[in-house]
Amino acid sequence: MGKIWFTATNPRTSGVGPALARSAALLGAALLVAGCAGTETSVRTSSAPGGSASEVSGAPGSGLPGAETPSPGTSASASGAPGPAAAPRGLAEEARQGTEAIRGAVEAEAREAEARKAALLAAARRWGLPRAPLLAPPPPRTTSLPPTRRGFGVNGPRTRGLPPVFTRVPTRDRVVFLTIDDGVDQDPATLRMLRELHVPYTAFLSDDAVDGGWEYFRAAHEQGAALQNHTLLHRYLPGLSRAAQRHEICGMQDTLRRHYGRAATLFRPPYGSYNRDTLEVARSCGIRAVPLWEAEVFPGRVVYRDSDLHPGDLVLTHFQGRAQWNGSMADALRTFLRTVTEKGYAVARLEDYI
Ligand SMILES: [Zn+2]
């Protein structure tokens, strides 16, 4: 009997368009019946980084694309032998229509992918970048929290269960994660640039730095940014009592809840400084993990903790402008994007990986 192998990946996660998925499903249903007649066919739609790739193949003599000659099993049998080997003509016609629909949808998707690529390159040029940012692969299906980086743990009993402190997410994907801290500079151009270049990022906000500019970060959130906890007053936490640390961290949870309806799951201590009280208090107010960073970006330069970027590195920059450093926020983002793109990294969303 013939072999039918049919897969159509989820269009929501794979980038395969709904038209193609529908056509593939139609053809699959037709083939399922025709398959009983000895047809050997495989249809697969899948996505590849940079666009969607599709493959349709028919075994020689299957009566499918590129096979003009009907196979003995699928033709109206010349021998006149009745039975399950004879596929009704209607089904063959349906399969042919399904194949044509797939071909049309594949071509349409390829055109759309080209158009998206061209638009991204045009946006990159508008923002002063020589190349478009690389497209991130689909996020992992399953995730777990990274372990605490060696040397970044705290002393004392029962460290198990404390939120892990890490600077890199273990992954083979050639991606890095952009994190932007504080919230002082609120230039609308920053959000426009990040949106037009499709750059995902996580904002670690401090109430003091945001200084009432919650609408700005609401707009950031609506265009996809994750908003996380960076304390109320951006103080050096190891110098504070446990109660004062609780006020800094849990108080910021309340503030985020008040403005956006939900508290943070990630927490970054100011200056990357923390002690055991910090992690215990953070856990008690709902924090799952404490991501620090491997590299820090300023306008025109990148400072590495190690000597270079690695897959899964967290990269830090700040919502700052000319008043705070020697350049604009766009300059810092240009430095970031030019660097990671040249090194062959795409920017992925941290919350998708942990
Ligand atoms: Zn900060």
Boltz pocket constraint, residues with backbone or C-beta under 6 A from the ligand:
constraints:
  - pocket:
      binder: B
      contacts: [[A, 181], [A, 182], [A, 230], [A, 234], [A, 270], [A, 271]]
      max_distance: 6.0
